[in-house]
Amino acid sequence: MMFIVRTMGEIPVEVGFLIRQTRKTPALATGGTHDFFCDGEIGVARDQGLNVVPVHDGWYADDTGGGVAIWGQGRFWEIRDTPFTVRETSTEAPSPAAEGRAGEIVNVRNAIFGV
C-alpha cells in the first residue's frame, strides 16, 4: 500500500515500509516541507507518530519531471522518471500478460459504453 509521510525535511526511519520516491511538499499542502512516498503498512507509520497522508487515485508529480501514478486507492502504483517511462511498479499491479491476455484486441467503445 502506497502512502505519503510528510516531514520537515528529516528522513523517516523505514520500519514496516520502504521509501520509493521523494519530493518537496507542494505549496498548497501543509504539515511539512518534504514528502516521502512509502510502500508498506500505513498503520506502522502512524504508530511511529509520523505525519501520514493517504493517497488517492491520480498522478503525483515529483521535482524532476517524473512522479508517482496511483490507482486502487494506493494498492497499485508506478514510479516514473517521466509521465511515460516506468522505473518501478508495485508487484501486485495487474497486467494483460500476467493474465494471459497479452496482445488481445479490446473493443474500447463496447468496454466503456456497452455499444
N, C-alpha and C positions, 0 to 999 in steps of 0.2 A: 504494500500500500504506500503510495506516494503522499507526502505532506511537506509543508514548509516549516522550518524552525527559523524564527526571526530573532536576531540578536543585535546588540550594539557594536558588533564587529568581532566579538570573540567566537572562536570556532567551537561548536558543541562537541562534547565527547561522544563518540559513536558507540553507544551501548544499546543494543537492541535495534539499531538502524544503521544504514550506510548513507553518507553524503554522496549524492550523484552529480549535483550541479550547484553553482553559487551565482549570485548576482547582487548588485546593490538594490536595496529596497526601493520600489517606485515612489516617486514624490507624493502621490495621492494616498499611500499607505502609511499607517502609524505603527509604533511599537518597536522600532528598530531601524538599523541602517543597512543590515546585510541579511539576505535570505539564503537559506541552505535548503535545497530540495533533497529530501531524505526518503529513503525506501526502507520500510520496516514496520515495526509496531508503534502506532501512534500513541497508544496508552503508555508505553515505556517512556517515551519522550515527555509526555505530560507528567508522569510520576517523578521525573527528574526536575520538574519545575521549569521546563523550557517553555518559551512562548511559541506554541504550536498553532499554525494557521492551516486549516483544512483546504484542500484544493478542489476545484470543480472542473468539469469538462472544459477544455479550451487550450489556448496557447499562452505560455508564459515566456516572454522574451527575456534573454539574458543580456549582458552588456557587450557582447561581441558579434551580434548578428544571428545568433542561434537561439536556442531556448528549449523548453520542455513542452511536449504535446501530451495532454492528459485526456483520457476518456474512461468511462466506467467509474466515475467519481473517485479517481485516484488508483483504481485497481490496475489499469493498464497505462503505460507511459512510454515515451520515447525521448531520449536526449538527442538533440540535433545540433550540428555545427552550423547549419543554415536551415531555413524552413523546409528544404527538400533533401537534406543529407542526414540520414540517421546514423548516429555514432553508437548508441547503446539503447537497448529496449528491455522492457520487462519480460521475463521468461514466460509469463502466463499469456502474453498477448496472442490472440488467435490469428492465424494466417491461413490463407487458402491452401498453401502447400501442405501445412500440417494437418489439414482436414481432408486431404486427398482431392482437392478441387483446383489444383494448380492449372492454369490455362483455361478454366471453364468460362464460357461466354455467358454473361449475365444480361438479361433484358432489364435495363435500368428503369425504363418507363413503367414496366409491369411491377417491378420491385417497389417503386415509390408510389405510383398512382393506382396500381391494380388494374391497368388497362392493357 
